[in-house]
Structures are given as structure tokens and as C-alpha cells.
């Protein structure tokens, strides 16, 4: 029995942009006066060369500490933010254990400087080393780096390592093509291009993945690497992946596994066992780190012993006396980002992995796949909803793509309107699909191991309810949301140079009268 | 394998939930749901992981045991800077950045997540006031990455593949820039050419700049204050030289300085990049890194941003404003390999913290912190210069950092730092990897330091070097 969906009402504070708040002279933060011996050095103006002195104070708001807190609390209340249910697919929504958040604020984590002597960072280095070992066990790889500040940055790390590996063989510039599929995340072709490679994108064929013939035709003496994910966002696992890797290696190229969709296969497969040279995991999704609205994140990049000498520097090393140090790999490609990466997020991921253990991680991939197929039963029964790749039979992996193409055809209501109306029920709008849309009006939910059977039931019931509304009262859905902090945003101007404004000062210049009114 | 009891992070880890879900699916077992994976792909061994600590009690004890092996900058007295700085993080900022609504989720619609979009717009707006520019993108991974992206933007705009940088640039950021500039032999290689600096003042050597700048130069990059703590006074001249050859002038800044230092747009910066770590973000062993890119609000710049951007926009309700993404199609999300470099997760939670921090600061807060840092830096350079054998390399126009030359003491920086560590002090960054600075270290002084702290350092150094 599905529970009847209940409407939700978001706080609506009519909160002005902070630039219009405050009053002259108010202070939110004071700094201690300097001691007399410091003041004795003279006028502060004399300490700045005249040509570089600031003449006009920045037009920032002048707010008290309490008013600042209240302003941002009001803003936070105008974010749905997973307080209801978010099955935002491809992002693997997880609970972020608050103990780890508390650990992150302790001085032994928050007040560490990356250039401290290694002897003073033994705890952090041990965490990095231990977590490297956990990921080695899960992937079969020989070494991980955590310098990449997100999944896309880990893909970038791979193309940088590929350049280093090619250069060492005298093949940089010779092997200048990277092969991927249209279903691979955009960061794969994008980072390949940004690193100087040409991109070959394979189309989808029978079964929902590119054919081996297409792969064979794309590989050759110019191939530098294959960058591929599996399963894809449709929940389809390409059973020919071992052959893909074999053919890639046979062509003299590297095989990189984008493990963004790891949640359903954790403990079930290992990238190195399939022959891959390298892989990446996203610690801010699969391993329980907070999303933060888009980072700070970590793309953990792992590789074989053959590629290890090319990894970004530095890497944690364990000495024979059990202590930890930082080493520079022999042929390091340099850095993809400063220092050791988002170490505080690695700390959280390590705590997550320890909290789960081997059995827990197995259980999580079990539950992810179970929950998705359970949800699919419910969603595929809804009028207006189509399951992607209907010709593919059998269970899907941890997520399935759907489309409301039929609903759009019948009622004119598409997936964006569906998502907007779902938020009226306290449900975060679902992830749709990366571009290009292969499925019309797509959406991609993923329940993972977090959400309860009742949450999934509620989510499915809300989709069913909104689809019903689309048939019975399409205007109600078209004009949604009705219970959000603000009315529907008219975003066309955001693409118009005369109207877009990414700052208050641009807004004031382009929309003077409106800006004055908004400040009232 | 099964867990012994339901797990606090997994709602359906009860036999009842599993059975009910399997019943609805009509599947005999969970294992049967993995039918798509060929048997010869499956890992059937035992995962070699350390034992589970499913109880928070045990996990907390374990994590604390590890973290206590670190020595931190609160218990010790640290003078490390060089890319990550110890500034005060107000408690209110931690409270705001720790709110579940900001912390846990990715993003929603412009309506359902209006509050976060507004906070992002406020981040861009306040930063725009500090640097004096109208177009500010959402943050990027770090300052170094921001330089890399900005240099690539310039190369796309003018088709030139050369960037001039100060020879005194931070080796850490330079490493990142070289990555983004692609190595020689890579299709999009951009040559990174160092420009000499004046050994006495630390300022850029304009004669050397003149000899190196040409119609091949795509961008000129410098920082204010520079890596070595010196305020670059020739900003306008450098920007004019860049403009004269049709190159973009990119300036890197630490925004904490902008209450007292001129906004870079005022002396001719076309693109401004920098750190946001100093704006209320904990150091977290370097995890606090974060960067930004800004420019004039001109289409030729806006259309090259690799970042996601948030614009204010009207809603269906008259007089009401919301926010939506701007120019997202030109990102890699919209155009894959045809997009502007690549976009992904960044450090958006740091943008929330930085927004709250800038609100607390206001114009007077920035002026005050800037003045305090100027004073404390000058005081430290003065006091430490009195230690026998210790010489500040630069003495004029310093902000936050001082190069101390220990050559005359006959002791290496590493030996000095080791001795300081024994007294609970973290000495400055060893500059031995920067040509011409063997025997030197970079010491940072911020609002958190007191005159007593600096005296303690001076006393310790005196003992160590004599």
C-alpha cells in the first residue's frame, strides 16, 4: 500500500540579497588592537605603497554577528536539501555521519597546515595510507592518490598520467586519441580534450552499449586510452567489458575505469581483475563524504604499479619503522591541485569505510541493487512513465533511467514540470540526464542503501500522484511549484548579456530600478 | 556475507525489509539481481579490509586515536603560510556551513533551492565588490587551478600560447599551472615563461618583462601580494605592457588583503583569480583550498568561463527575484569535449562559508584585518631582523609574509625548523626549491598572532642560531 502523498510548505522569508541589508557602522567581527610596540612602527597607510592603497571602501553589507547568522539560517530554510527525500541519481545520495563532521572541526584536523613537518602529520598520513589500502582491496589497484578535488578532476588526473606514460615511451603526440562512449560522463571527453587529446565517442547499439566492432574500429596506433564507466546510468552492465579492456591493451593503450557508478558493484567486481590500468572513486558520493552543494570533493585515482611512478606528487609512504612520510614518485607528472587534496574528506571516507566494514560494503551494494529493482516495479506501473531500454530484460543495477515521454505526449507535461511539482510534496527534484538526452524527458532516481522501503514507496507515490495530476489538471503541474519560497524563476535572461548578472554590482548596472526596489 | 544487526546508515538492512522488497520484485534472492554481471567478472574472494567499527562509540575512539597523532596549529605556534593560511574562522561560519541543507545535498531546482543559490550569488557579489569586477564565476578547486583555467581562457580568446609569470611565483601553484598549460609535445601546450624580479625589492623586473613580452604573449600573470609577501607596486605598468601587445593581464589576489590594497581591476587587471581559503575556511591540511575566477562583465570573457555561474533573474511574481544558472551550456556538462575545459564538483560549500565570512566582515572588518596584518608583518620583519644572522630579504611593502634569510647563521632551514618544532613552533616554509632562496624560509603573520608570539619566535631563533 502506498502512503498518500502529503503537501509540504517551504519557509518563505522574502529575504533580500545581503548586499541590501545592514546599516552603516555595524560590525560582525572585530580584531584585537595591536600592541604598543607594533603600533610604534607608525601609520598603517605608510605600510602600503601609495599606488596600491585602496581608496574607496568595498560596498559590503554592515551586519551584526546575530543578523548574519539569521540571514543565512533563513537562506538554509529555503533549501529543500534532502530534508525530505532525495533520490538524485548518479550522485548516490548518502547520509553524512555527523561524528565525522565533528571530527573535521577538531583542531587535529581543521587546524593542520599541509606544509607541517611530516612528523606532526602522522595521524593524517596514516589515514591516507590506510584508506589507500582499503581502496586497493576494493579495486585490485596498486596505488591511490587523493589530490584530485572531484570525480572530473580524477578523470583529469588520468589524462595527465596518460601524458606522462606516453612521454616516457616516446609516444606523446603519436598516440593522441582517447576513446569513450556517449554514455560516459561528460568529464571523460572534456578532460581528455583539455589535456590535448582528440576524442572518439562511440554510439550506443544493441543491448544499450556500443558494439565491439565499433570499439575495434576506433582503436589503433593513435589510441592513448579508453575512458569508460560501467554500469551506465540506465543500470545496464556491459558484459563485454573484459573484452573491451583486452582490445584496448592489445592496441597499446591504457584502460581507465570511471567508477562513478560504483555503489551497485562494491565488493562484486574489481577494476584491476577486469584488466583496467586505472580507476577512480568518488569519496563524496560512494564513500559517504558530504556533497556540500558541489564539493569540496575527492576523486580517488588508483592505478597499476606500471603507472604509479607517474602519479601526482607527493604520495604517502610507509617507512620500515612504521612511520609515514611523503615521497615524490620517480616520474611524477607534477600536480593537478595544490598539496595533498581534500584530506578532510578522505578522513570522512575512511571513517565511513571503517563504519561499514567488508560485510557492510557488500550489504550496501546488495541493498542498492535491491532498492532500485524494487523501485522499478513501482515506477514502471505508472501511466505516463517509460523505462529506458525496454528491450533489455532482467534486473538493472543500482539505478534505472526513466522518461516521461508518454506523459509529455499525452498531457504536455514534461520532466522539468514533474520535478517542480514533486518539490511541492517535499521531494527533491530528481536528476534528469547528462546531455545529450538519449531518452525523451529523462529522469534517473537512485535509492542506494540509505533510503528506507517506506521512503521509496513515498517517492514512487509522489511520482504517481503528479502524473495523475498531469492528466487531470495539467495547469496545476505546469505552474508548479506552488509551495516553494519563491515563484517560478524566469531564466531566459540568464543567457542574455544585457540581462545576466552574476554579481550585485552587475545587477545594479543592468537593472537599476529593479535593483533599487529589490533592496527595499 | 551478512552483517550481524541492522546498520545505522542502512535502513533496509533488516531481514523483513529485504524479504518484502524481494517479494514485490518476484526475485528469489538478492544475488539473482546481479544476473547482468558475467561470472568471470565477479570477485569471489574475501575483501581484505580492517574490521568494521559499526558503533559510533568504537569508531569515534578509533578516529580520535588517529587524529591525536597530529600536532596542530592551535596547540603549537605556526608561522606557515605559502598558499594555505591560518586565519580566524568565526564560529558563526562553522554553524552556517555545517547546516544540513548546505552540507548534505547536491542541488535542486531554482525554486526548491533558492536559499543556496542566493548564498552563492552573495558570495560572487561580495567578492566582486572586493576585487572591483562585475562577473564572478562560482568557485574552482584552488588558486592554482584558477590560474590554469584563466590562462587557458586567455589562450582561447587570443589564440596565443605563451604566459609570462614572475620567477618568484609559488612553486606549488606553478606546478598546477604547468599541468593546465600542458607539457611540451601535448597538442595545446602553452609555454610558461618566467620573468625575473628585482633581488632587492622583490618587485617584477620590468626590463626583463619588456624583453620577454611580445605579440606571441597570450597572458601576463602576477600576484598581489606576491608569493614572497611583497606588494607589487607596478601593477598599472605591467597591465599597460600586457595591453600594448594584446595580451590579457591576469592578477592573482588573496582577498583578505583587499580592505587595504587597491582592487586589481583599478590598476588594469582583465582577469582576477585567487584563493577563497582565507575567507573563513579551515586549513584542513590543505583541504581548505579553493579558488575563483572573475573579470569585467563582457561577453568575450563571459563566454570563456569553464565555471558554473549563477545569475539573478526575475520570477513569475512581479518584483520578486530568484537565481538560475547562467551560461551552463558552454560547460562540459552541456558540450562535452567541445565545452570550455571541464566542470564538475568544486568547493561550493567553501563559497557558503566565504559568503557568511564576508558578511560578518563588512568594509570595516576588511580594512581592520588588512591594517592589523600589515602592522604585524612589519613588526615581525623588524623584530626578527634583529636576530643575529637573520635577515629579512625584503623590508618594504610587506603583507602577511616575510622571507627570512638564515644563510649568515650557518644553519639550514630544516635544522632551524627542527629546533623550533622541539619548542612547539612550526617554522616557515623552506624556500630551498626556489632558485636564489637557498637558506631562506617564508614566515606568515596574520591577525591570530600577537607581539608576544613574535617575541617568542625571536627568542627561540636567537637561542637556535647562537
Interface residues (C-beta under 8 A of the other chain):
Chain A: X10 X15 X17 X18 X19 X22 X25 X26 X27 X28 X29 X30 X31 X32 X34 X35 X37 X38 X39 X41 X44 X47 X48 X49 X51 X52 X53 X54 X55 X57 X58 X59 X60 X61 X62 X63 X65 X68 X69 X71 X72 X73 X74 X75 X76 X77 X78 X79 X80 X81 X82 X83 X86 X88 X91 X93 X94 X95 X96 X97 X99 X100 X101 X103 X104 X105 X106 X107 X108 X109 X110 X111 X112 X113 X114 X115 X116 X117 X119 X120 X121 X122 X123 X124 X126 X127 X130 X134 X137 X138 X140 X149 X150 X151 X152 X153 X155 X156 X160 X163 X167 X172 X173 X176 X186 X187 X189 X190 X191 X192 X193 X194 X195 X196 X197 X198 X199 X201 X231 X236 X237 X239 X241 X242 X265 X267 X268 X269 X270 X273 X274 X284 X288 X290 X291 X292 X293 X294 X295 X296 X297 X333 X334 X335 X336 X337 X338 X339 X340 X341 X342 X343 X344 X345 X347 X351 X353 X354 X355 X356 X357 X358 X359 X360 X361 X362 X363 X364 X366 X367 X369 X370 X371 X373 X374 X377 X394 X395 X396 X397 X419 X420 X423 X428 X429 X434 X435 X449 X450 X451 X452 X453 X455 X481 X484 X485 X486 X487 X488 X489 X490 X491 X493 X494 X495 X497 X500 X501 X502 X503 X504 X505 X506 X507 X509 X511 X514 X517 X518
Chain B: X1 X2 X3 X7 X9 X10 X11 X12 X13 X17 X18 X20 X21 X22 X24 X25 X27 X30 X32 X33 X34 X35 X36 X37 X38 X40 X41 X42 X43 X46 X47 X48 X49 X50 X51 X52 X53 X54 X56 X59 X60 X62 X63 X64 X66 X67 X68 X69 X70 X71 X72 X73 X74 X75 X76 X78 X80 X82 X83 X84 X86 X89 X90 X92 X94 X95 X96 X98 X99 X100 X101 X102 X103 X104 X105 X106 X107 X108 X109 X110 X111 X112 X113 X114 X115 X116 X118 X119 X120 X121 X122 X124 X125 X126 X127 X128 X129 X130 X133 X134 X135 X136 X137 X138 X141 X142 X143 X144 X145 X152 X172 X173 X175 X176 X178 X179 X182 X183 X185 X186 X187 X188 X189 X224 X231 X232 X233 X234 X235 X236 X258 X259 X260 X261 X262 X263 X267 X282 X283 X284 X285 X286 X287 X289 X290 X297 X299 X302 X308 X309 X310 X311 X312 X313 X314 X315 X316 X317 X319 X320 X321 X322 X323 X324 X325 X326 X327 X329 X332 X333 X334 X335 X336 X337 X338 X339 X341 X342 X343 X344 X345 X346 X347 X348 X349 X350 X352 X355 X356 X358 X359 X360 X361 X362 X363 X364 X365 X366 X367 X368 X369 X371 X372 X374 X375 X376 X378 X379 X382 X396 X397 X398 X417 X418 X421 X426 X429 X447 X450 X451 X452
